[in-house]
Amino acid sequence: MNFFLLLVSGICLGLMVSLNGRLAADYNLFEVSFLVHLIGAVMLLAAAKLFQKEKIQLMGAPRYVYCVGFMGVAVIVMTSLSTAYIGAALTMVLSITAQLVGSAVVDHFGWFRVPVNKFNWRRVPAFAVILTGLLLMIFS
């Protein structure tokens, strides 16, 4: 079930990047990010009201994790801008490649309390295939 949900999430992300790129044709990047986050916040508050019995608590996590909000804004702004110039597919391929590298570093060192999953040479072929795909997308 988790794999299915991740597939649905990936489809939504691909569609979102395309729609954000379309929004960027009508609004500036800060307006796009504001709209995306405002609509998301309204939907989350409505869902919480319907499905969650307890109050929402936003305190108690280490302070550094709250920088995730800045990262969310950066992702929306950068992908919206990129999609307008290089298209949705290349934006996604570049983003996914960077996500994979960043995630591998986080896993290797166990940052942010994720389970340590050391990089090993058996993963090199997978990275090479992804890099090859990226290069094919860039130069095609």
Summary of the structure (lengths in Angstrom):
residues: 140
radius of gyration: 17.7
end to end distance: 35.4
largest distance: 52.0
contacts: 313
relative contact order: 0.10
helix: 83%
strand: 0%
